[in-house]
Amino acid sequence: MNPLKLSFLILLLNSLNVMAKTIESPADIVDKFLSEMKVKNYYEAAEYVAKSELLWLKEATKPLLYKKSFYEDFELEPLGEKDIKEILENDAFEFWSQLTWETRGKNFGLYEPENILGFIKEKEDIAHVVVRDLIYEERDPVVYTLVLESKQWRVKLPRIFKGTVYIYNETYK
């Protein structure tokens, strides 16, 4: 084989290998997550959430959806079995996004990529992204924790989100 062709082939294969190993940074994932939240596309935003977190959310949501008093707290009509099944299979993140963030006035509509101040890797599989508070700039920044799942960074559920679900579960035991 021609040495020039061989050199080109080696260079090409090395480039493909580097590209295959390249993953999006934690800041890129948080940017995509918050961009989806900004337009209230919760289903797409859930694609950036850790699968382990979504599984926890599904399991934590299930008992609540069978409690009438849970619906009364939010002034909602109780859901039927079909709707409960749909939420548990596909929409638990969207359900809680509406209850947790929209009812508390968390306005992701103000999010811009420059709100991301940076990120730090705590370990090879854990990183934290620091984001300027979207509503009150004088407040401390918000920190999103990410985990590496199947070579992809994924957002862990924010404290306000997970804490709300946990509190309701403790309330309605």
Secondary structure, DSSP 8 states (H G I E B T S, - for coil): --HHHHHHHHHHHHHHHHHHH----HHHHHHHHHHHHHTT-HHHHGGGB-HHHHHHHHHHHTTGGG-HHHHHHTT-----HHHHHHIIIIIHHHHHHIIIIITTT--GGG--GGGEEEEEEEETTEEEEEE--SS-TTS--EEEEEEEETTEEEE---HHHHHHHHHHHHHT-
